Amino acid sequence: MEPMPARLPKQRKVKHDNTRPDPQRPGLEKNISQALRFYRLKKGLTQAALGLKLGYDEDAAQSRISKYEKGNRSPNKRTLGRIASILEVPVEALTNKPGDSLSANEQHLLSIYRGIKALSPERASEQLRFLEFLLKLLTQETQENQ
């Protein structure tokens, strides 16, 4: 009798696993999970309520958000944008640590400041003096109204 050939282990098909951390963005999942929980609770939403607002079916809504908050799964860019919209925060607030994020107004002011810094030194100095003047006027107006 001939010996039976050794059986090779069955090859499994490897599927793309989008629940693994993204190697291009190390640590981002932890920041998103912490920020997501922080802003969801601040907004007064349950995991299930947020999931339903995102359009997940009733059976998966809570579970999906739970996976995001535990860092077991990362939302794609589109979903991240929708989450930010529902929570009424900029996307950057979800991708940074909750205490380190800038408000939308702060981000806008920072972009204005960067634009001024790109000007010639003389023109930048002139624009900054003008902004300081406006701030002084607004501060006086606020104090007079109190």
N, C-alpha and C positions, 0 to 999 in steps of 0.2 A: 504494500500500500504506500502511496505517495503521501508525504507529510502535507498537511493543509498549509496553505500560504498564510503568513501572519496578516491579520487584518490591520489595516491602517486606520487610525482614528478618523472619524468622519469630519471632513472639512466644513467649517461653518462659514457662512457668508458674513462678512463684516459690513454692518450698516453704519452710516454716519451717525455718530452719537453727539447730538447738539447739547447734551446735558453736561459734557465735560467742560472744564474751564478753558477759555480761549488762550492759547499760548502767546498770542500777539498782545494780549491785554492782561498780564499777570496781576492778580489782586483785584481786578476790576469787579469780579463777581461778588467779592466780600463787600466792597463799597456799595454796589448796587443793592445787595440784599439788606444791608443795614439801613441805607437811605430809604429804600422802598418801605420797609417796616415803619421807620420813623415818620415819613410823610403820610403813609396810609393811616396810621393811628392818629396823627395830627388832624387829618381830614375827617376822622371818626368813622372810617369804613372798616368792615370786616374783610377778611381775605375773600370770602365768597362774594360779597358785594362788589369788590373791585374786579374780581374775575368775571362776574356777570356783566359789569359795565364794559369790560373789554370784549365781550361777545362770546366768552367760553360757555359751553352748555352747563346746565345746573350740576351735573354729575362731576365735572372736571374743574369748575371754577375755583373752588377753595384749594384743591390739590395743586393746581398749576401755580397759584400765587404763593402757596406754602413752599413749593420747590424753588421759586425765585428767591424767597426770603431766606431759605436755608442755604442758598448758593449751589443747590444741586442742578439747577438749570438756569440758563441766562436768557433773558428776552432778547429778540433780535432788535435791530435799530428801529424798525417800524413800530413794534410793540412797545419799546421803550418810550418812543415819542407819544404814543397813545396813553401810556401810563402817566407820563409827565403832564399831559393835557388834562386827564381826569383828576389828578392830584393838584392841578393848578400850580405847578412848579416848573422851572426850566429843566431841560434834560440834564444839564450840567449838575443840577442839584442831586440827581440820582447817580451820577457817575463819580461824584466826589463824596467825601465824608460829610454827613449832615451838618456838622458845625463849621465846615470850611467852605461851604458853597456861597456864592454870591447871589443876591437877589437880582431880578431882571433889571431893576433900576441901576444897581451897582455895576452890572455887566455893561449896560448902556453907557454909563459914565466912564467906565474903563476904556471902552472903545473910542469915545470922544477924546479922552486923554491921550490914547495911543496915536490917534490922528493928529493931535496937536504936536506930539513929540516928533512926528515925521516931518514937520515944517522946518524951515530954517530957524536957527536959534533966536534970531531977532523977532521973527513972526510968532514963534511959539511963546516967547516971553510976553509979547503983546496980548496974545489970546488968553494966556493964563491970568494976566493982570485983569483982563476984562471979566473973566469968570469969577475971580476974587471979588471984583466990584459988584457983580450980580448977586453973589452970595451974601455980601454985606447988606445990600438993599433988601434982600429977602429976609434976612435975619432981623433987620430993623422993623420991617413990616410985620413979621410974626410977633415980635415983642410988643408992638403998638396995639395989636389986636387982642392981646391977652389981658 
